[in-house]
Amino acid sequence: MAGADITRAKLAPRFAELHDKTVIDVGAGTGGYAALVPLSAPYVGVDFDARKLQQLRLNIPGRAVVQADATCLPVAGKSFDCGIAIALAHHLDDAGLELMLSEMSRILTGRMIFLDPVWNPRSLRGRALWSIDRGAFPRPAEVLLDQIAGRFDVQSVERYAIHHHYLICVATPRS
């Protein structure tokens, strides 16, 4: 992710609050942000790509991983205190994003930490980066916030720009 160090610095305070909380990282990939999760927090990294999960195991030994689709998570309802979805949404079409948010709402007892690059047509650098990004579904921040607010109570929102424009949203599932 472009500007990963800045993004880690923005996420670190939110992740520091996860001591002793059960955490599911949906779209964990190679674990680029899993290292921010306190070791006291039981962690499960979920990704569809087995090769990425293999790399996560090497990068962060001792963390549990599950190969699964973000739109159909193989876990019981209300089984995690916190869910993380970092740079995942732009890889999901509209139906997939809705299913992923539905699944997060189903499995979480506490908050979701959501971060994704957002579409900003006025950003020349952002448009150039989107042209080479593997994610085919960039969305404006307002669209993402509307979709999140359909199932969650939004607690906080932060927008920032490095090369892309980014959205961080912390939200809790509606009862």
C-alpha positions, 0 to 999 in steps of 0.5 A, spaced: 500 500 500 502 506 498 504 510 504 504 504 508 508 507 514 504 513 514 498 508 514 501 504 520 502 510 524 494 512 523 492 505 525 497 504 531 493 507 536 486 504 534 490 497 534 493 498 541 486 498 544 485 491 542 489 488 548 485 481 550 480 482 545 479 477 539 480 480 533 479 477 526 483 480 520 478 479 514 482 480 507 489 479 511 493 478 505 500 477 508 499 480 514 502 487 513 498 490 518 497 484 523 503 486 527 500 492 529 495 487 533 497 486 540 500 479 542 495 479 547 489 479 542 487 472 540 488 473 532 485 470 526 487 472 519 482 470 513 484 471 506 482 467 500 489 466 497 493 461 500 499 463 498 498 470 502 496 466 508 503 462 507 507 468 507 503 471 513 505 465 517 512 466 515 511 474 517 508 473 523 509 466 526 504 464 531 498 467 529 492 463 526 490 463 519 483 461 515 483 460 508 476 463 506 472 468 502 470 475 506 463 474 503 462 467 507 466 467 513 466 460 517 465 462 524 459 463 529 455 469 530 458 474 535 464 470 536 469 476 535 470 482 539 473 486 533 474 486 526 479 489 521 478 490 514 484 493 511 484 495 503 479 490 502 473 493 499 476 495 493 477 488 491 470 486 492 464 488 487 458 491 490 454 485 492 461 482 495 462 488 499 455 488 502 456 481 503 462 482 507 459 488 511 453 483 513 458 478 515 462 482 519 456 485 522 454 478 524 460 475 527 462 482 531 460 483 538 465 490 538 468 494 533 470 494 526 476 498 523 475 499 516 480 502 511 480 503 504 483 507 498 478 511 495 476 514 488 477 521 488 477 523 480 480 530 481 487 526 484 491 525 478 496 521 482 490 517 485 488 516 478 494 513 476 495 508 481 488 506 480 490 504 473 495 499 476 491 497 482 489 490 482 482 492 485 477 493 480 472 497 484 474 503 487 469 507 490 468 514 493 468 515 501 461 517 501 459 511 498 463 506 502 460 510 508 453 509 506 454 502 505 457 501 512 452 505 515 447 501 513 449 495 518 453 499 523 453 505 527 459 509 525 463 511 531 469 515 527 471 517 520 478 519 518 480 521 511 487 522 509 491 523 503 498 520 501 498 518 494 491 515 494 486 518 498 484 514 504 478 513 509 479 510 516 472 508 519 471 505 526 464 502 527 460 498 531 454 493 528 447 494 530 444 490 535 
